[in-house]
Amino acid sequence: MTIELVLAIALTIGISALCSTLEAMILSITVAEIESFKEKHPKKGKLLEKFKIELEETSSAILSLNTIANTLGATLVGGLAEKSFGGHENNLLIFALGMTLGILFFSEILPKNLAVSYRFEMASKLVYPLASVRWLMAPISKVCKVTVRAIVPQKDKLNESDEQEIILLAQKGAKEGTLTSEESDLVTNSLRLDKLKVEEIMTPRTVMFSLDQSLTVEKVFQHHPNIPFARIPTIHESIDHISGLVRRRDLHNALVEGREKTPLSDLSQDVVFIPENATADKALRLLLSEHCQLSVVVDEFGSVAGVLAMEDIIESILGQEIFEHDDIAVDMRELAKRRHKAKKSTTSQ
């Protein structure tokens, strides 16, 4: 075996192995890993992020170089092998078999497995070689890109794909034990807030607690000595005319300070209204921006449909009810349904 043949084999397998390593690394590295990599290596991290975003061009460049190297390498190695072995068929067959196994193991299986397993550690060493491959193969990559786009129309990326991927990763993490089931539920429920309607989690008007704004503090405590809610809507004449919100602590403060004759209208605060078809994530942003804990939900006609508390949204994220032992009911929506059924049965009798 001549020195030229050895060099040709090493060059062919070496370039192919480099391409396999680059391809496996850029395909397997995640967005989260790239963000972490950018913190340690800002310049290289930006390049790596660019290559990941432009994955079509990056893959085309790597595959183009790999194909050229394998085609030219096989031709060169075959010619040198025939010259070296003098045309003996058995020797050539054994050499071809050995070359095939060598390429399969040393330029495909081994480098790809190493690149996937140690992608983060290898990324800093592979960024500049990958940049060189992209630059070298840029003309071919552009031609391939135009050709592919002409044959296969570009498919719009679904807006929900990234969100669904995160949810699936969270569920997978819970199954594998890297996340607890509670952590997985937090991620899943948080990402689904934009699909959850306010009307699905609000307290319906049938079980909504409210007070007439004309009532004095004294009258309130006479009728309700143990107020179970921290914030209460105040109404004017009917429940469809919400005038504000009064806090339980303000009622207690007024009573302690001797202002028991004060009407609720003097203690009430402005109320925030939310349409019942709004999503929970929008309601959460509104409550946070307005610095309030309770809002009034209205239907399409402007009638009061119920109330929504910050607690209701947090319960949706946690996936469980937040309640105290002396609460009227664990789930106010279930209480409303029971009362509605009881009312229907009474009416039918």
Secondary structure, DSSP 8 states (H G I E B T S, - for coil): --HHHHHHHHHHHHHHHHHHHHHHHHHH--HHHHHHHHHH-HHHHHHHHHHHHTHHHHHHHHHHHHHHHHHHHHHHHHHHHHHHHTT-HHHHHHHHHHHHHHHHIIIIIHHHHHHHHTHHHHHHHHHHHHHHHHHHTHHHHHHHHHHHHHHS------TTHHHHHHHHHHHHHHHHTSS-HHHHHHHHHHHTGGG-BHHHHSEEGGG---EETT-BHHHHHHH-SS---SEEEEESSSTT-EEEEEEHHHHHHHHHTT-TT-BGGGT-B--EEEETTSBHHHHHHHHHHHT-SEEEEE-TTS-EEEEEEHHHHHHHHHTS----TT-S-S-HHHHHHHHHHHHHHHHH-
